[in-house]
Amino acid sequence: MNTSDKIIKFYDNLRKVVTKNNISVLDPYTNSSVKKVYRNFYNKYFDDTKKRIILFGINPGRLGGGITGIPFTDPYNLKVKCGINADFNIKKELSSKFIYEMIEGYGGTKMFYKKFFISSICPYGFTFNGKNLNYYDDNDLFNKWKNQIVKWIRFQIENIGSNKICVIIGKGKNQKFFEILNKEYKFFDEIIALPHPRWILQYRSKEKNLYIKNYIKTLKQMKL
C-alpha cells in the first residue's frame, strides 16, 4: 500500500468525539468535495512507499485546513502552490501563507512533501463563539479527545512516519502538551519544536524571513 493510500485511509476513517454543545467541531472530512480534494492532494505528493518526518500543528483553523481538509493549506495555496482546483472560495490564512513561503524557499512542494508530512495533533478544529479554539484550551475538551488523539498519533507513526523524530509546530502550550503525551506514551525519541506561524506573523512579522530561514535550516538537517 502506498503512503498516499495510508494517509487517505487515515482521513477517511476519522470519527468525531462527542463535544460540549457550546463548542463547534470543524469537520471537513465528511464533505464529498473535500474528500476529493485531499485524495487528489495526497495522491499527487505521496504516491510512493517512503516514510515521512511528521510535522504536527495544533488543529485545523477555520480559514485553512478546516476548509480544505489539508493542514496549513488554505484554498489559495491549494490552488496556486499545490495546483489542485476545488470549488472553495479563495480564502487566505496567515499560517498557510507562512508555511507555503517556507516550502517555496525549501525547494517547492514536490521536494518538501517527499520528506515531510504535515499533520495536526488533533485533526479536527474547534470554534467557540466564532473564534478558533485549540484542543488544549479547554480541559474537558482535551480529556474527552485524548484517547482518540493518542490512537491517531500511533496510526501516523506506524503508517506514515517513524518513532525516531517529529516536529511540533507551536512552541509554548502545544509543545508542552505534546511533551506530556510523549512522556506518557513514548511516541518519539526526539521532538523538535518550532514557533507557530501565526505567532510569528502576529508578533514578529518584521523578522519573518529570519524565521523562514530557521525553519528551512532546521528541516534540511533532519533525517528519518
Residue, then its C-alpha position, 0 to 999 in steps of 0.5 A: m500500500n502506498t503512503s498516499d493510500k495510508i494517509i487517505k485511509f487515515y482521513d477517511n476513517l476519522r470519527k468525531v468525539v462527542t463535544k460540549n454543545n457550546i463548542s463547534v467541531l470543524d469537520p471537513y472530512t465528511n464533505s464529498s468535495v473535500k474528500k476529493v480534494y485531499r485524495n487528489f492532494y495526497n495522491k499527487y505528493f505521496d504516491d510512493t512507499k517512503k516514510r515521512i518526518i511528521l510535522f504536527g500543528i495544533n488543529p485545523g483553523r477555520l480559514g485553512g485546513g478546516i476548509t480544505g481538509i489539508p493542514f496549513t493549506d488554505p484554498y489559495n495555496l491549494k490552488v496556486k502552490c499545490g495546483i489542485n482546483a476545488d470549488f472553495n472560495i479563495k480564502k487566505e490564512l496567515s499560517s498557510k501563507f507562512i508555511y507555503e513561503m517556507i516550502e517555496g524557499y525549501g525547494g517547492t512542494k514536490m521536494f518538501y512533501k517527499k520528506f515531510f508530512i504535515s499533520s495536526i495533533c488533533p485533526y479536527g478544529f474547534t470554534f467557540n463563539g466564532k473564534n478558533l479554539n485549540y484542543y488544549d484550551d479547554n480541559d474537558l475538551f482535551n480529556k474527552w479527545k485524548n484517547q482518540i488523539v493518542k490512537w491517531i498519533r500511533f496510526q501516523i507513526e506506524n503508517i506514515g512516519s517513524n518513532k525516531i523524530c517529529v516536529i511540533i509546530g507551536k512552541g509554548k502550550n502545544q509543545k508542552f502538551f505534546e511533551i506530556l503525551n510523549k512522556e506518557y506514551k513514548f511516541f518519539d525519541e526526539i521532538i523538535a519544536l518550532p514557533h507557530p506561524r501565526w505567532i510569528l506573523q502576529y508578533r514578529s512579522k518584521e523578522k519573518n524571513l529570519y524565521i523562514k530561514n530557521y525553519i528551512k535550516t532546521l528541516k534540511q538537517m533532519k533525517l528519518 
